[in-house]
């Protein structure tokens, strides 16, 4: 049986927590930051869990996660 390759872009974007949930960092925090409020930029630094509706697609991209 062949191994399934993980999508390399997804490997770099998602991490597994200790309890088995998947977390990721928020988008829109890399450039064009001068027009964004400090509070918004501060909240963009935090990581969040992947929504349950997207979990099936993320698991398909990362078969060994």
N, C-alpha and C positions, 0 to 999 in steps of 0.2 A: 504494500500500500504506500502510495506516495504521500509526502508531507504537503500540506497546503501552505502556500506563501502568504505572509501577512502583507497588507498594503503598507509600504514604508512611510508614506505621509501620515497615515493614521497612527502608526507606532510612535511617531514624534509628537503627536498632539494629545494622545490619551494616556492616562495612567490608571492603574488599578489601586483601589484603597484596600486597607486591611480587611474590611468586611465584605469585599467582593464587588463594591460599586465602582463605576467608572467616572473619573473626573476629567475636566478639561479647563483650559483657560479661556477667558472671554475674548471676543473679537473687538475690533475698532480701537485698539490701544497702541498701535505702532506708529502712526503718523497723523498729521493734521490735528495735533493736540491743542493748539493755541485757541481754537474755537470752542473747546469743551471746558465745562466747569470743573473746578478742583474736586468736587464731590463725585462727579461722574468718573473722572480719571482714577480716583482712589478706589472706587468700587470695581473698576475694570481690572485692577491688579489681582483681585481675589479669584480663586478657582471655584468652579461650581460642579455639581454632579450632572451627568448626562441625563436628560429627561427620559422617563420610562418609554415614551413613544419613539424615541430615537435609538434606544438601546439595542433593538434587534439588528438595525443596520450597522451599528458600531461593532457588535459581536461578529457580524459577517465579515467585516474588514479585518478583524483581529481574531482569528480562530483559536489562538492559544492564550488569549488574555483571561 
